């Protein structure tokens, strides 16, 4: 059989490698039998099954030979999840709660190209969609045997596009407000440039998740007011050009 392990329901394919023999008697270990040369058999339930093959050679006075093989069929987990808020709220991250049974690891597919892996069923997974639409969010649950189950739900999301930049930050290494970010919703593409008072560009980014840490070429920059320009194309096609000042505090 290829392979000798599987997940229920498991359709086992048997490859008969007997030498000689014109008749074959298969006992699949679960009450099922067959006289086919290379049969297939569906194991509906988990368990360990001993398969017996009797090969009969009619040309040699019905000499018989018997072979045995063990097949292990594992049960599958049950994938399940809920999400909140339900119904969703505009510009609000979705919290996914894993309610799977019999699983040890998980893969979340949010339907927008993003995904995440985990092995803690109690961990709440949060995801913020970046545009308005209906997304097919799926959870794949795996058990230790590698068997899996998948469940999906359609989630309708409304994103009201917006963008802003705080006017101050304090990169002093205390873990609080050490970086400054572009804040907003539905940001598809962006170019953010920051200049010092001499007009030297000290920072540029195209990634909303990256923030300026108050350094330039690896050196801490002084406490003063910095100027920025920001160009954004939102996921709904709208565009925004913005200028402003940032105060770096030490």
Helices and strands as residue ranges (DSSP letters): E 5-7, E 10-13, E 23-27, E 33-34, E 40-43, E 47-57, G 58-60, E 63-74, E 81-84, E 94-98, E 105-109, E 115-118, E 125-127, E 133-142, E 148-157, E 162-165, E 168-169, E 182-185, E 187-195, E 201-205, E 215-216, E 219-220, E 225-234, E 239-248
